[in-house]
């Protein structure tokens, strides 16, 4: 039987209390909410925090709302809430695409978006979603809060910009007109980590792709944007030809490794194919959004 190393446990009743505990315990403290990523690592002794700060009572971090032209998501928002929210679906169907293939109902009922992002697993689904959407992570410490673009949030495998004594408290996603988004994933079995995955978000202006984001998961050391593929699409009209071209660029840009889930060559092929598929669906959703806007 696998058992974690001994640790001290505290349950915070407010964000300020959680931050005070994290500051007090320093580098040896970890935040826990759903625990579906952290606890298995603790059982395997891959993570050995001396202090756990439970934030499940911090209901102030559990919210979904539109404000200031952004979708604002509290870090304690559960996967199930993202999956079932009509507000989220209206603006960003990519979240529902991704949530449908994350683990299983028990994990989705308890796991949180903040926990998923802070785990910083290169195969994590919502990291690719947030990369495609150009999300911003809001990080709070005792001295105040700061905003970090998601592209700068990940420092390496299982490493983020959240420093000792800080917490991720919110994710903000800009809402663009005439936009569509989609997520595509290949997994070995239902609910498994991705073999490869691609998230796409794009916005149309006069029939051309004005804004494009492509996030790739499980094909490198961290979740990344396929910058060259994005650049190849901007200003062009959506078409199967340009989608295939962008998929080929995304495949060239990524850096997968051979492991138990497949060879590097296979994953590179998947990155290209999944990018093409996601672009196709995102563009169709963007067209539908544009057609739904009443004429002036």
N, C-alpha and C positions, 0 to 999 in steps of 0.2 A: 504494500500500500504506500502510495506516494504522499508525503506529508510536508507542508511548508516548514521552513525554519521558523523559530519563535519570533513573534512580533508583538508590539503594543498597538492597541486599537482605540481610536477615539471617534465619536460620532458628532460632527459639527452641526450646529443649529442655525448658522448664518454664514454668508460668504466671508464676512470679517473674521468670524471665529475660525473658519477653515484656513484662512490666510495666516492668522496668528499661529495656528498649530503647525502649518507648513514652515513658517519662518523659524519657529522654535526648534523643530526637529531637523531642519536643514535637508541636506542631500539624502539622508536615510529615510525620508518620508515619501509616501506615495498616496495619491488620491484614489479612492475606490467608489464606484457607483454600481454599474452592472456586474463588473468583475469577471466577465467572460474571457477577457484577454489576459488580465493580470493574474488571476488565481491559478490557471493552468501553468503559467510560467513559474509561479511561486512553488507549486507542487513539484515541479521538475528542478527546483533550485536554480533556475535560470535568472530569476529575480529574487532578491533577498532583502526587501525593505525591512527596516527595524520598526517603522511606524506606519500604520494605515489610517488615513483620515477619511471617514465615511461621509459622503456628501448627499446621501439619498433624501435627507430632509430639506435640502435647499431648493424648495419649490420655486423660488425666484429665478432659478436658472432653467426652468421647464416652461418654455413658451414658443409659440410660433405666431409671428405677426408681420404685417407690412408697415413699414415706417420709413419716411424719407427716401422713397424710391428703391428700397431694399427689402428683401425677405430677411427677417432677423430670427435666428434660431438659437434658443438657449442651449448651453452645452449639456444640460441634463435631459434634453428631449430624447425620448425613447425611439428606437427604430420603428416600433409599431405606430407611434404618432405620425412619423414622417410618411409611413406607408399609407395610412388611412386619411391623411389630411387632404381635403378638397382644395384648401388654400394653396398648399404646396403643389398639388397636381395642376392647378390652373396656370401657375407661372413656370414650374420646373418639373415636367413629367419624368425627367431623368432620375429624380429621387425615387419615384415609385418603381421605375425599371430596376434600379439597384437594390432597393429594399426587398423586392420580391425574391432575389437570389442570395440574400444574406442569411446564412445559417438556417435556423428553424424557428418556429413560433416561440418556444421558451427563451431563446436568445434575443429575439426581436422584442419580446415583452419587457425585458430587463435592460438590455444593452442600450447605451446612449451614443449619440453622435460625438460628444466630446471624448468619451472613452475610445471610440474607434479611431478618431483622428490622432489622439495623443499616443496611442499604441504605435503609430507610425510603421506598421507592417507594410512592406513594399507590395503585398498582395491585397491590401485592404480596399474595399469597394468605394466607400464614401470619400476616401482621399482622392481617387480619380475623378469622382463627381465634382468635388469642390475645386479641383484643379481646372477642370473644363469650364466651370462657371466663374472662374476668377474670384473666388470667395476671399473674404478677409477674416482672419482669426483675431478675436479680441481677447487679450490676455491681461489679467488683473493681478497686481501685487499690493503690498501694504502702502506703497508710495503712489499708487494710481494705476491707470490702465494704459495700454498701448495697442495699436492695431498693426497686424503683420499680414501682408499678402500671403496667400496660401503657398505661392511659389517659393517663399522664403521661410515658411513655417517648418519645413522638413530639412533637417541638417544631415541626415544619414539614416540608415536602417535603425528603427526604434529610437530615434533621437529627434527632438523637436526644439523649437525656439522657446518653449516654456522653461524658464529658469527656476532654480531653487527658490521656494517661497512664493511662487506664482501659480495661477490656475488659468486654464482656458475657460472663459465664461460665456462666449457667444460667437456665432458664425454669422456673417453678413454677406448676402448675395445680391449683387445689383440686378434690378429688373429692367430688361431692355424691351422696347417695342418690336413687334413682328419677329419674335424669337421662338426657337424650338430647341429641344435638347433630347438626348437619348443615351442609353447605356447598353453595351453589349459585353457579354462575358462567356468564356468557356471554362467549365469546371469538370472535374472528374466524376463527381456525383452531386446530387442536389444539396445546396447549402455549403459546399466545400469552398476553400480558398480558390481564387482564380488561378487557372493555368495562364491565362492572359485576359485582359479586359481593356475596354476603351470607352471613355465618356466623351461626348461631344455636345457643345452648345454653340449656336450660331444665331445671328440676327440679320434680317434682310433689310436693305434700303434700296428702293427702286429696283427690286428684283435681283440685286447683287448681295453677296455676303459681305456685310460691313464689319461685323465682329465674329470672330471664330475662336473657340477654345477647344483643345483636344488634350484630354488627360489619359495617360496610360498607366495601368497597374500590372504588377507581377512580371514586368519585363525589364527590370533594372534594380539597382540598389535602393532607389526611392521612387515614389510616384512622381511622374514628371509631366510637363507639357511638351508636346511635340511641336516645338516652335517653328521649325522649317515647314512642316505640313500646314500649320496655321497661316504662315506667310504666303504659302502657295495658293491658298484659297481666297484670301481677302481681295475684294474688288471684282471677283468673278461671279458669273451666274452659276447657280447650282446645276450640275449635270452628272451623269454617271461617269463620264470621262474624267472630270476633274476630281471626283470622289476617289476613283481608282488611283489616280496620280497621287493624291494626298495620302492614301493608304500605303502606297509604295514608299513614299518619303518617311512616313511614320515607322514603317518596318526597318528602314535603314538607320533611323535615328536611335532606336532603342538598343539596349545592351543586355539582353537576357542571358541567363546561364543555364547549363544543363543540370537538371536535378531529377528527383523522383517523379515530378509532374510532366516532364518532357524535355526534349533536346532544345538547345538554344535556337537551332534552325526552325524547329516546329513553332516555338513561341514567337519568333520573329514573323513567320508567316501569319500566325494568328493575329498579331498586332496590326498588320496591314489589312487583313480581311475584316477584323472587327471594327477598325477605324472606318473603313468604307461603309459597312453596314450601319454604323451609328450615324455617320454623316447623311446617309440616305434617309433614315428615319427622322433625324433632327430637321433636315431641310423640309420634309413633308409637313412636319408639325409647324414649322415657321410659316410655310405657305398658308396653312389653315388659320394660323393666328392672324396673318395679314388679311386674309379674306373675311375674317370675322369683324374687322374694324369697320365701322360705318363710314360711308363716303362723306366728305366734308360738304 
